[in-house]
Amino acid sequence: MSKLRERIEEKYATHSDFAKALGVSDSYVSRKLNGQRGWSPEVVYKAAELLQIPDEEIMSYFFTPRVAKKAKR
């Protein structure tokens, strides 16, 4: 399980509850978590705030080597 998924479960129990707090649909969060869509900077910072992720740790939650590899394609 990814670090981000673990944090979501720790703070919100389900990604559905997290999606509600973030103000987006379940499918939106699901696509992001499954790597089908990238995270916009605005959403990253809002999510980090909701998940209480310190600024210096944001990269390790939202930008893994797998995500970076997909972005190069």
VMD Tcl script that builds the backbone (N, CA, C; Angstrom):
set m [mol new atoms 219]
animate dup $m
set s [atomselect $m all]
$s set {name element resname resid chain x y z} {
  {N N MET 1 A 0.848 -1.180 0.000}
  {CA C MET 1 A 0.000 0.000 0.000}
  {C C MET 1 A 0.894 1.245 0.000}
  {N N SER 2 A 0.458 2.250 -0.730}
  {CA C SER 2 A 1.258 3.458 -0.823}
  {C C SER 2 A 1.187 4.268 0.471}
  {N N LYS 3 A 2.185 5.077 0.639}
  {CA C LYS 3 A 2.260 5.949 1.804}
  {C C LYS 3 A 1.042 6.875 1.866}
  {N N LEU 4 A 0.612 7.371 0.707}
  {CA C LEU 4 A -0.538 8.259 0.648}
  {C C LEU 4 A -1.824 7.528 1.041}
  {N N ARG 5 A -2.019 6.340 0.520}
  {CA C ARG 5 A -3.211 5.555 0.890}
  {C C ARG 5 A -3.243 5.282 2.390}
  {N N GLU 6 A -2.100 4.958 2.956}
  {CA C GLU 6 A -2.027 4.695 4.392}
  {C C GLU 6 A -2.416 5.932 5.189}
  {N N ARG 7 A -1.940 7.093 4.747}
  {CA C ARG 7 A -2.250 8.336 5.453}
  {C C ARG 7 A -3.747 8.659 5.347}
  {N N ILE 8 A -4.324 8.426 4.170}
  {CA C ILE 8 A -5.755 8.663 3.992}
  {C C ILE 8 A -6.560 7.770 4.929}
  {N N GLU 9 A -6.203 6.506 5.007}
  {CA C GLU 9 A -6.910 5.584 5.903}
  {C C GLU 9 A -6.721 5.968 7.365}
  {N N GLU 10 A -5.527 6.443 7.693}
  {CA C GLU 10 A -5.226 6.854 9.066}
  {C C GLU 10 A -6.086 8.059 9.475}
  {N N LYS 11 A -6.237 9.015 8.571}
  {CA C LYS 11 A -6.940 10.258 8.905}
  {C C LYS 11 A -8.440 10.228 8.583}
  {N N TYR 12 A -8.839 9.470 7.546}
  {CA C TYR 12 A -10.234 9.511 7.089}
  {C C TYR 12 A -10.919 8.151 6.985}
  {N N ALA 13 A -10.238 7.086 7.268}
  {CA C ALA 13 A -10.775 5.720 7.197}
  {C C ALA 13 A -10.958 5.234 5.758}
  {N N THR 14 A -11.626 6.004 4.903}
  {CA C THR 14 A -11.826 5.564 3.516}
  {C C THR 14 A -11.475 6.693 2.555}
  {N N HIS 15 A -11.187 6.321 1.312}
  {CA C HIS 15 A -10.905 7.376 0.334}
  {C C HIS 15 A -12.181 8.143 -0.003}
  {N N SER 16 A -13.348 7.542 0.214}
  {CA C SER 16 A -14.621 8.246 0.011}
  {C C SER 16 A -14.775 9.398 1.002}
  {N N ASP 17 A -14.453 9.142 2.251}
  {CA C ASP 17 A -14.526 10.200 3.265}
  {C C ASP 17 A -13.512 11.301 2.956}
  {N N PHE 18 A -12.345 10.894 2.504}
  {CA C PHE 18 A -11.322 11.867 2.118}
  {C C PHE 18 A -11.793 12.693 0.923}
  {N N ALA 19 A -12.403 12.058 -0.056}
  {CA C ALA 19 A -12.912 12.766 -1.234}
  {C C ALA 19 A -13.926 13.832 -0.824}
  {N N LYS 20 A -14.812 13.486 0.099}
  {CA C LYS 20 A -15.796 14.461 0.586}
  {C C LYS 20 A -15.100 15.662 1.220}
  {N N ALA 21 A -14.105 15.399 2.062}
  {CA C ALA 21 A -13.370 16.479 2.722}
  {C C ALA 21 A -12.625 17.343 1.706}
  {N N LEU 22 A -12.145 16.715 0.646}
  {CA C LEU 22 A -11.404 17.415 -0.401}
  {C C LEU 22 A -12.335 18.159 -1.356}
  {N N GLY 23 A -13.615 17.781 -1.336}
  {CA C GLY 23 A -14.604 18.436 -2.184}
  {C C GLY 23 A -14.625 17.919 -3.609}
  {N N VAL 24 A -14.273 16.634 -3.777}
  {CA C VAL 24 A -14.258 16.001 -5.098}
  {C C VAL 24 A -14.981 14.662 -5.034}
  {N N SER 25 A -15.167 14.034 -6.186}
  {CA C SER 25 A -15.858 12.745 -6.227}
  {C C SER 25 A -14.937 11.594 -5.821}
  {N N ASP 26 A -15.563 10.488 -5.457}
  {CA C ASP 26 A -14.813 9.270 -5.144}
  {C C ASP 26 A -13.965 8.834 -6.338}
  {N N SER 27 A -14.560 8.897 -7.529}
  {CA C SER 27 A -13.841 8.432 -8.715}
  {C C SER 27 A -12.634 9.313 -9.011}
  {N N TYR 28 A -12.735 10.602 -8.721}
  {CA C TYR 28 A -11.604 11.520 -8.906}
  {C C TYR 28 A -10.421 11.067 -8.052}
  {N N VAL 29 A -10.680 10.820 -6.771}
  {CA C VAL 29 A -9.617 10.373 -5.866}
  {C C VAL 29 A -9.105 8.998 -6.285}
  {N N SER 30 A -9.988 8.116 -6.676}
  {CA C SER 30 A -9.595 6.778 -7.101}
  {C C SER 30 A -8.633 6.833 -8.291}
  {N N ARG 31 A -8.959 7.664 -9.280}
  {CA C ARG 31 A -8.077 7.803 -10.456}
  {C C ARG 31 A -6.712 8.346 -10.063}
  {N N LYS 32 A -6.688 9.272 -9.140}
  {CA C LYS 32 A -5.418 9.838 -8.666}
  {C C LYS 32 A -4.599 8.768 -7.936}
  {N N LEU 33 A -5.252 8.035 -7.048}
  {CA C LEU 33 A -4.548 7.026 -6.264}
  {C C LEU 33 A -4.056 5.865 -7.114}
  {N N ASN 34 A -4.762 5.577 -8.192}
  {CA C ASN 34 A -4.359 4.483 -9.073}
  {C C ASN 34 A -3.382 4.919 -10.159}
  {N N GLY 35 A -2.993 6.192 -10.137}
  {CA C GLY 35 A -2.015 6.686 -11.102}
  {C C GLY 35 A -2.573 6.926 -12.491}
  {N N GLN 36 A -3.889 6.950 -12.623}
  {CA C GLN 36 A -4.500 7.179 -13.931}
  {C C GLN 36 A -4.514 8.663 -14.289}
  {N N ARG 37 A -4.436 9.517 -13.299}
  {CA C ARG 37 A -4.415 10.965 -13.490}
  {C C ARG 37 A -3.408 11.558 -12.509}
  {N N GLY 38 A -2.794 12.640 -12.925}
  {CA C GLY 38 A -1.827 13.311 -12.061}
  {C C GLY 38 A -2.516 14.246 -11.082}
  {N N TRP 39 A -1.771 14.660 -10.093}
  {CA C TRP 39 A -2.266 15.582 -9.078}
  {C C TRP 39 A -1.887 16.998 -9.480}
  {N N SER 40 A -2.840 17.915 -9.480}
  {CA C SER 40 A -2.525 19.320 -9.743}
  {C C SER 40 A -1.917 19.911 -8.465}
  {N N PRO 41 A -1.093 20.927 -8.603}
  {CA C PRO 41 A -0.486 21.527 -7.405}
  {C C PRO 41 A -1.524 22.008 -6.391}
  {N N GLU 42 A -2.616 22.577 -6.869}
  {CA C GLU 42 A -3.646 23.075 -5.958}
  {C C GLU 42 A -4.251 21.950 -5.127}
  {N N VAL 43 A -4.528 20.829 -5.776}
  {CA C VAL 43 A -5.129 19.687 -5.075}
  {C C VAL 43 A -4.115 19.053 -4.129}
  {N N VAL 44 A -2.860 18.990 -4.547}
  {CA C VAL 44 A -1.813 18.436 -3.676}
  {C C VAL 44 A -1.747 19.223 -2.373}
  {N N TYR 45 A -1.716 20.531 -2.465}
  {CA C TYR 45 A -1.592 21.339 -1.251}
  {C C TYR 45 A -2.841 21.272 -0.372}
  {N N LYS 46 A -4.013 21.215 -0.984}
  {CA C LYS 46 A -5.233 21.078 -0.198}
  {C C LYS 46 A -5.270 19.710 0.492}
  {N N ALA 47 A -4.905 18.660 -0.256}
  {CA C ALA 47 A -4.884 17.309 0.311}
  {C C ALA 47 A -3.851 17.211 1.429}
  {N N ALA 48 A -2.687 17.803 1.213}
  {CA C ALA 48 A -1.632 17.772 2.234}
  {C C ALA 48 A -2.097 18.460 3.514}
  {N N GLU 49 A -2.816 19.547 3.353}
  {CA C GLU 49 A -3.342 20.254 4.518}
  {C C GLU 49 A -4.353 19.376 5.259}
  {N N LEU 50 A -5.280 18.761 4.517}
  {CA C LEU 50 A -6.285 17.893 5.140}
  {C C LEU 50 A -5.648 16.689 5.826}
  {N N LEU 51 A -4.582 16.171 5.228}
  {CA C LEU 51 A -3.929 14.972 5.765}
  {C C LEU 51 A -2.823 15.306 6.766}
  {N N GLN 52 A -2.641 16.599 7.018}
  {CA C GLN 52 A -1.619 17.075 7.956}
  {C C GLN 52 A -0.227 16.563 7.584}
  {N N ILE 53 A 0.092 16.711 6.304}
  {CA C ILE 53 A 1.408 16.326 5.794}
  {C C ILE 53 A 2.268 17.586 5.760}
  {N N PRO 54 A 3.396 17.583 6.451}
  {CA C PRO 54 A 4.271 18.755 6.439}
  {C C PRO 54 A 4.797 19.039 5.017}
  {N N ASP 55 A 5.008 20.316 4.719}
  {CA C ASP 55 A 5.477 20.714 3.388}
  {C C ASP 55 A 6.693 19.922 2.929}
  {N N GLU 56 A 7.633 19.702 3.835}
  {CA C GLU 56 A 8.872 19.014 3.450}
  {C C GLU 56 A 8.662 17.528 3.131}
  {N N GLU 57 A 7.479 16.980 3.433}
  {CA C GLU 57 A 7.198 15.572 3.143}
  {C C GLU 57 A 6.256 15.369 1.953}
  {N N ILE 58 A 5.741 16.441 1.384}
  {CA C ILE 58 A 4.765 16.330 0.294}
  {C C ILE 58 A 5.296 15.475 -0.857}
  {N N MET 59 A 6.514 15.690 -1.253}
  {CA C MET 59 A 7.078 14.937 -2.386}
  {C C MET 59 A 7.010 13.430 -2.137}
  {N N SER 60 A 7.289 13.009 -0.945}
  {CA C SER 60 A 7.317 11.563 -0.665}
  {C C SER 60 A 5.924 10.936 -0.668}
  {N N TYR 61 A 4.887 11.729 -0.528}
  {CA C TYR 61 A 3.523 11.215 -0.559}
  {C C TYR 61 A 2.910 11.242 -1.952}
  {N N PHE 62 A 3.176 12.306 -2.699}
  {CA C PHE 62 A 2.477 12.514 -3.962}
  {C C PHE 62 A 3.308 12.254 -5.216}
  {N N PHE 63 A 4.622 12.219 -5.090}
  {CA C PHE 63 A 5.464 12.084 -6.270}
  {C C PHE 63 A 6.477 10.968 -6.082}
  {N N THR 64 A 6.014 9.759 -6.296}
  {CA C THR 64 A 6.873 8.585 -6.161}
  {C C THR 64 A 7.635 8.366 -7.466}
  {N N PRO 65 A 8.688 7.562 -7.467}
  {CA C PRO 65 A 9.401 7.271 -8.726}
  {C C PRO 65 A 8.478 6.708 -9.804}
  {N N ARG 66 A 7.488 5.906 -9.433}
  {CA C ARG 66 A 6.551 5.338 -10.404}
  {C C ARG 66 A 5.765 6.444 -11.104}
  {N N VAL 67 A 5.308 7.430 -10.333}
  {CA C VAL 67 A 4.562 8.549 -10.896}
  {C C VAL 67 A 5.456 9.369 -11.808}
  {N N ALA 68 A 6.682 9.627 -11.378}
  {CA C ALA 68 A 7.621 10.401 -12.193}
  {C C ALA 68 A 7.918 9.688 -13.505}
  {N N LYS 69 A 8.046 8.379 -13.472}
  {CA C LYS 69 A 8.319 7.604 -14.673}
  {C C LYS 69 A 7.175 7.743 -15.678}
  {N N LYS 70 A 5.927 7.667 -15.197}
  {CA C LYS 70 A 4.748 7.813 -16.063}
  {C C LYS 70 A 4.698 9.198 -16.685}
  {N N ALA 71 A 5.086 10.216 -15.932}
  {CA C ALA 71 A 5.022 11.595 -16.414}
  {C C ALA 71 A 5.985 11.844 -17.556}
  {N N LYS 72 A 7.084 11.102 -17.624}
  {CA C LYS 72 A 8.078 11.268 -18.691}
  {C C LYS 72 A 7.582 10.736 -20.032}
  {N N ARG 73 A 6.607 9.864 -19.997}
  {CA C ARG 73 A 6.109 9.260 -21.249}
  {C C ARG 73 A 5.431 10.238 -22.136}
}
mol reanalyze $m
mol bondsrecalc $m
mol representation Tube
mol addrep $m
